[in-house]
Every structure is written in C-alpha cells, then in structure tokens.
Amino acid sequence: MAAGWPPDEGRVRFRDDNESAQLRSKKSSPDIFAILTSSTSCRLELPGDLKNKWLSIMQSRSLHLHQRLFICLRVGTCLDSASFKSHRPISSLPSPASLPIHHHEAPSRRKTFFKSPNRDGGTRDKQLTDAISLLCEQYHLKEAVQLLGQIDRPSPTVYSTLIGLCVQQRSLDDGKKVHAHMIISGFMPGFFLCNRLLDLYTKCQSLDDARKVFDKMAERDLCSWNTMISGYARVGRMDEARKLFDEMLERDGFSWTAMISGYVRGERPAEALELYRIMQHIGNLNGNKFTLSSAIAAAAAVPSLISGKEIHGHIVRLGLDSDSVVWSALSDMYAKCGSIFEARQVFDMTEDRDVVSWTTMIARYFEDGKREEGFALFTNLVKSGIKPNQFTFAGVLNACADQTAEETGKQIHGQMLRVGFDPRSFAASALVHMYSKCGNMTYARKIVNNMSRPDLVSWTSLIVGYAQNGEPEEALKLFDVLLQSGVPPDHVTFVGVLNACTHAGLVDKGIEYFHSIEDRHGLTLTIEHFACLIDLLSRAGRFKDVEYYINNMPMKPDKYMWASLLGGCRIHKNVELAERAAKALFEIEPENAATHATLANIYATAGRWEEVAKVRKIMDEKGAVKKPGLSWIQVKHRNHVFLVGDESHPNYQEIVRFLTRISREMKEEGYVPDTNFVLHDVEEEQKEQNLSHHSEKLAVAYGIIATPPGTPIKVFKNLRTCVDCHTAIKFISRITQRTITVRDSNRFHCFKDGSCSCRDYW
C-alpha cells in the first residue's frame, strides 16, 4: 500500500454492476474504456489521491488518445470514460510502450484489465482489436495503425478494417504501413484482402505497387482483374489496361465499361467504339447503362451520328430507354453531333427531368447559336416549378452577355432575386460579367460592392468593363484595389489591364504592366499578353518597338497580333509595314476577307487605286466576301436590325429624311465627311452617299425618331465602327441632345454633347 494514504481510503472499492451500468448510460455511444473493461467481471476504482493522480494524467492535453489507453492498460485501473473525451493527433511524444508500470498495492489484491501476456495474451489482443475497431469507426486512422503494432498476431478482420479505412481516406502512407505489418508478421493474405490492397493502391494512383500485389497473388478473381484494369484506365495507361483485359478468361459488364470509359477519357473514342462493337458481337453481354453511356460519349467525341443512332437503337431494344442517365448521354450525343433537333426530342421524352437535364439542354441551344430557343427553354424551366441552380443562371447570363441582351439579363437577375442566390457563387460573377458586357457599369459595380469577398472573375469583369466603356483610369484604380485585397491576378486580369492602357493611350504604363506579369507576379506571359502589347504600340505608332517585341517573343506571332499591327498601320497610314502584316495574315488564314478589305482601305487612303483593284481581284478569285456591317437597336422590346444600305425597314423613308436633315445641320456646325476609307474610286458626292447609309447611322437614326426626346440610345454593331460614323455620331449627339452608346466589336463608345468616351482613341 502506498505511503501517505488515509487509513479510511486504504481499501480498494469495486463498483457493482448497477453502478457501472449507470455510468455507461451517461454516454450515448460506446467508448474505448467500455471496450477495455468489457471482459472483466468487476471494475477497479483506485482510492483517493492515486485515482486523482491518474485522472489528472489522463485528462492532460499533453497526452493523446492512444497514450491514455495504454496508461489504462499498463496500470490496470478503471477510470471514467470522460478521461478519453479529448485527444489530439499523434506527434513526437513517447511511445505508449515506454510508459512506466506503477504498482501501488500488493499483487494479490491488484485487479488488472489483462492477465499477463504469458498467461493470456489472447485477451489483450482481443481488447486491442476492439479498440482498433472503435478507432476506425471514429475515423482515427493514424491512432488505429499505431495500435496495430502492439498486437502479436492480428486477425484478418483487423487488417481488412484498417485497409478499408485507408481506402476511404485515400491514405497511401498508412496503407503501406498496414501492408508492411502483414509482411513482417508473416501473415499470408487471401485474395479478398489482396483485392482490398489493390483497391487501395489503384485509388491512391500507386499503380506500380498495385501491380506487384496483383502479380504475387496466388489466386485472382474477377474483382482482382477489374480493379487492376480500372486503375490503369483511370490514370490513362490504356495500353497496359488493354493488355490485361485481353488476358482475362472471364469478363463482366464492369470490365467492358472500365475499358470503354477509359478510352473516352483518354481521348481515344474510335477505340472505345471498336471495343463496344466487339462486346456486342460476343453476344453474351449486352452491357448496362454505364457501358452504354460510355459508348454514347465515344460516339459524341468522334463525332459519329451514325454510331450514336446505332447505340440508341440498341438501348431501345434492351429497354433502357427510360433511364435518365442514358437519356442525358443520348441528348448530349445528338447535340455534339450537330443534331440539336433530335437532342431536344430525347430531352422532351425524358420522364424524370431534373435541373441538371434542363441546364444541359439550355446550354446546348446557346452553344449551337440558338439563343432564342435557349431563352424560351429557360422560361419553360421556370414555369415547370423546378428551381434553377447557379449553373443554370450562369449559362443564361453568359448568353445574355454574348448577345448584349441587357433587358433579358435584368429579367434573369430578377428571377435570381426571387429564388435566392449566393452572392459568392459564380452565378453572381456571371451577373457582373453580363452587366459589364452590356455597358451598365453602375449595376456591375453595385453587385461587386454587395459581395463580402469578390472573386477574381468579378474583379476581372469590372476591370475589362471599365476599360471597354471608356473609363480606363477607373479600370486601373480597380486593379490596384484588387492587389490590395490580396486576391492574386491571373493572365486574364492582365489582358483587361493592358486593354485599359490601350484605350487610354497609356503606352509606357502598359509596357510597365506587361513586364510586371513575369517580374512581379510570377505569371507566364501568354500570346494574349503579347497581342495586347502589340495593339498598344501599334495604335501609338511605335512600330520600331513593335518589331522588337515580335522578333524577340518566345512564341510565333498569331493572327490577332498581325491584325493589331495591320490596324495600327491603317491609323498611321504605314503602307510598307501594313503589307508585311497582311502577307503574314494571308499565310495564316488566306480566305479571310477582312484582311483583304483592310489592306484595300489602306491603299485607298494612300490613293493607290491600282493596288486596290488588285486586292479586289484576288478577293473575287478566292471567293472571299467581306462580312457585311450589321447594327441593331432594341426599341419597345423588339430588335431592329440594319445592314449597310438596307432599305427593307418599314420606316426606311423616314430614316433617310432624318439623316438628310441632320446631315445639313452637321455640316453647318463643321462636320466634314471622311471619305478616306471609302473603298471605291468614285466621285466625292457618291462617297458621301455611301457613308450616310452605314448600318450604325441607320440604327441611330431609327432610335431617335422612334423614342421620345432625351431617351438614351444604345446601338450594337458586329464590326468596328468606321472613322466617319464615329465623327458623325458625335455631332448627332450634340445636335439632338441625346446620349448615344455604340457597342462595336471592340469596345463601347459613349457619345454625349459632341464627345466620345474613347477620346477618339480606339
């Protein structure tokens, strides 16, 4: 008996079964202590100070779960289960085996959890096994693996439980420790445990380790082969997967699906279809919905509408035509093979359409350029009662942005507010993008201001939007705010920043930003960054700098870069360099009529009409037709489209009368038609007549006569606005006292009181 104990507490007291049951009932789930004491008929409770001493040790934050457990094992005492409540991950504390054993009373009276290992080692192993099971149930993998080392001969169940948790947590290192323990202890796993090891190694992408286990297996079942094949297929090692597949004596649906889907993921769809045909010819396997979905995906990837229809027929014969997974794959296949009508038919026949099915079909319409059908289907989705998700909203908003359909975008915004949306989602970022593309920077900025932490997409959309809307200084200020926020910019952000410098004519500042991409931010310069820099320098007429960067850039100049240089040559009338840029463009895309037309305009400006005629002859021989200028305006929720010289509009005569009248007033205020870029060698009067019928002038004129005085006008054009139209609309805005916004292929031009937001630099 330990010295200093009070006489009245010198007796060991045992809890009876009722008291123990009451203590156990205080916890809603079993604990390690309960497991350790489950084999004893009575439980030891230490008296007085000794109990308090061990309770203090076991509740100490410096001890971990496994160490508290082993104190209990070594001392053989029964403490409350609360002792095991708090624990921390294993660190570099002493091993539980090194903890000392204290004997505070005579051996004859001392009760322990375990008898001596020499007398009954099985009891101790069983209790450790139970402890490992509980640790695994509570997902304490590392602690469980450490306890494994204390068992002399673990059972197959212990190994299976541990490997199963390793697979679940994708813990390759712990799995290797368990596997190593099997080898060291001389345990010979059967094919079930070997399959578990295969599952671990393949899912952790340790294929070489998996193959070693596979090759050493004395007995393999179908699961062994399938696990190994699917593991190879998942990481794209299809040749090794196919070799094993061909060696199989027996195959099931999983075997075929693993191979076919692996070929699809590895962008080898033709081989996937070939394997699917082999499977059909064998005759004893029809495949399941996953096999068929993979085969359909292969047909879509080729793309092969004929193969897709053959698989569709097979699906109908098998009676799988009611499965939503198969129908979704079929609809996707028809859309990717260019048959959007049949994709819609499949969609309409699908019974259990969820929000994913709706969103996918809507996206297919937008991808196919059928925006009206996409918007109509979105309306049907809303009416169906199914709540759109953030993917749905983002897809529709991006379509609105591409079409600059702000009114439709506002309706989508209203729907988002009604159903509720997360301001941190990428649907909110798509909303910022839509308003920025439509030129409504006030709304775009409000949405960003309401975000607790705007993401990079939102920041970038704002920066690009301000740059394109004639507020480059605001764009650059916003970029500084972005850097201060701690959100690192990416290469797309810098495209917006360099464009802002281009629109503002900040050449030196743009060069500084360009070099900071690599030097300060550690990003790799892309072809887009060089294209922005060449555009910046070309517009400023710094052609020597242009040649320096083109000659020293690490990649080959692309068509956008040469087109930027050609545009700069047009502005600064540099015929010699324009010919070089045009020659490079002819080699890249010889059929592009825009290059021929721009070069012809440059020749026309220089009065070199013979060269103009040669260019036009080449265009005729190649059949190159310049894309016609197209402008449109929305009045009373209806789009009105105008082509150059278009006389088909019902209000055409009224439009012409307005342009004739406004033209006289413009000339009285100093307007001089710029005929330099009129292609034909005709009289000046005819040139002026040609200019007056440009599509953006027709659209602006209609907007003015069709709306009340003072109403802002917003016109969109598919090409870059010409110099004369730009000058003329400045005069029109001042005379009519209208704010006129023209969104051309490059940027927004906001005309007000005779000035443009681009400051005549575009």
C-alpha positions, 0 to 999 in steps of 0.5 A: 500500500502506498505511503501517505494514504488515509487509513479510511481510503486504504481499501480498494472499492469495486463498483457493482454492476448497477453502478457501472451500468449507470455510468455507461448510460451517461454516454450515448455511444460506446467508448474505448474504456467500455471496450477495455473493461468489457471482459472483466467481471468487476471494475477497479476504482483506485482510492483517493489521491492515486485515482486523482493522480491518474485522472489528472494524467489522463485528462492532460492535453499533453497526452493523446488518445492512444497514450491514455489507453495504454496508461489504462492498460499498463496500470490496470485501473478503471477510470471514467470514460470522460478521461478519453473525451479529448485527444489530439493527433499523434506527434513526437511524444513517447511511445505508449510502450515506454510508459512506466508500470506503477504498482501501488498495492500488493499483487494479490489484491491488484485487479488488472484489465489483462492477465499477463501476456504469458498467461493470456495474451489472447485477451489483450489482443482481443481488447486491442482489436476492439479498440482498433475497431472503435478507432476506425469507426471514429475515423482515427486512422493514424491512432488505429495503425499505431495500435496495430503494432502492439498486437502479436498476431492480428486477425484478418478482420483487423487488417481488412478494417484498417485497409478499408479505412485507408481506402476511404481516406485515400491514405497511401502512407498508412496503407503501406504501413498496414501492408508492411505489418502483414509482411513482417508478421508473416501473415499470408493474405487471401485474395479478398484482402489482396483485392482490398490492397489493390483497391487501395493502391489503384485509388491512391494512383500507386499503380506500380505497387498495385501491380506487384500485389496483383502479380504475387497473388496466388489466386485472382478473381474477377474483382482482382482483374477489374480493379487492376484494369480500372486503375490503369484506365483511370490514370490513362495507361490504356495500353497496359489496361488493354493488355490485361483485359485481353488476358482475362478468361472471364469478363463482366459488364464492369470490365467492358465499361472500365475499358470503354470509359477509359478510352473516352477519357483518354481521348481515344473514342474510335477505340472505345467504339471498336471495343463496344462493337466487339462486346456486342458481337460476343453476344453474351453481354449486352452491357448496362447503362454505364457501358452504354453511356460510355459508348454514347460519349465515344460516339459524341467525341468522334463525332459519329451520328451514325454510331450514336443512332446505332447505340440508341437503337440498341438501348431501345431494344434492351429497354433502357430507354427510360433511364435518365442517365442514358437519356442525358448521354443520348441528348448530349450525343445528338447535340455534339453531333450537330443534331440539336433537333433530335437532342431536344426530342430525347430531352422532351421524352425524358420522364424524370427531368431534373435541373441538371437535364434542363441546364444541359439542354439550355446550354446546348441551344446557346452553344449551337447559336440558338439563343432564342430557343435557349431563352424560351427553354429557360422560361419553360424551366421556370414555369415547370416549378423546378428551381434553377441552380447557379449553373443554370443562371450562369449559362443564361447570363453568359448568353445574355452577355454574348448577345448584349441582351441587357433587358433579358439579363435584368429579367434573369437577375430578377428571377435570381432575386426571387429564388435566392442566390449566393452572392459568392457563387459564380452565378453572381460573377456571371451577373457582373460579367453580363452587366459589364458586357452590356455597358451598365457599369453602375449595376456591375459595380453595385453587385461587386460592392454587395459581395463580402469577398469578390472573386477574381472573375468579378474583379476581372469583369469590372476591370475589362468593363471599365476599360471597354466603356471608356473609363480606363483610369477607373479600370486601373484604380480597380486593379490596384484595389484588387492587389490590395485585397490580396486576391492574386491576378491571373493572365486574364486580369492582365489582358483587361489591364493592358486593354485599359492602357490601350484605350487610354493611350497609356503606352509606357504604363502598359509596357510597365504592366506587361513586364510586371506579369513575369517580374512581379507576379510570377505569371507566364506571359501568354500570346494574349499578353503579347497581342495586347502589347502589340495593339498598344504600340501599334495604335501609338505608332511605335512600330520600331518597338513593335518589331522588337517585341515580335522578333524577340517573343518566345512564341510565333506571332498569331493572327490577332497580333498581325491584325493589331499591327495591320490596324495600327498601320491603317491609323498611321497610314504605314503602307510598307509595314501594313503589307508585311502584316497582311502577307503574314495574315494571308499565310495564316488564314488566306480566305479571310476577307477582312484582311483583304478589305483592310489592306484595300482601305489602306491603299485607298487612303494612300490613293493607290487605286491600282493596288486596290483593284488588285486586292479586289481581284484576288478577293473575287478569285478566292471567293472571299466576301467581306462580312457585311456591317450589321447594327441593331437597336432594341426599341419597345422590346423588339430588335431592329436590325440594319445592314449597310444600305438596307432599305427593307425597314418599314420606316426606311423613308423616314430614316433617310429624311432624318439623316438628310436633315441632320446631315445639313445641320452637321455640316453647318456646325463643321462636320466634314465627311471622311471619305478616306476609307471609302473603298471605291474610286468614285466621285466625292458626292457618291462617297458621301452617299455611301457613308450616310447609309452605314448600318450604325447611322441607320440604327441611330437614326431609327432610335431617335425618331422612334423614342421620345426626346432625351431617351438614351440610345444604345446601338450594337454593331458586329464590326468596328465602327468606321472613322466617319460614323464615329465623327458623325455620331458625335455631332448627332449627339450634340445636335439632338441632345441625346446620349448615344452608346455604340457597342462595336466589336471592340469596345463601347463608345459613349457619345454625349454633347459632341464627345466620345468616351474613347477620346477618339482613341480606339 
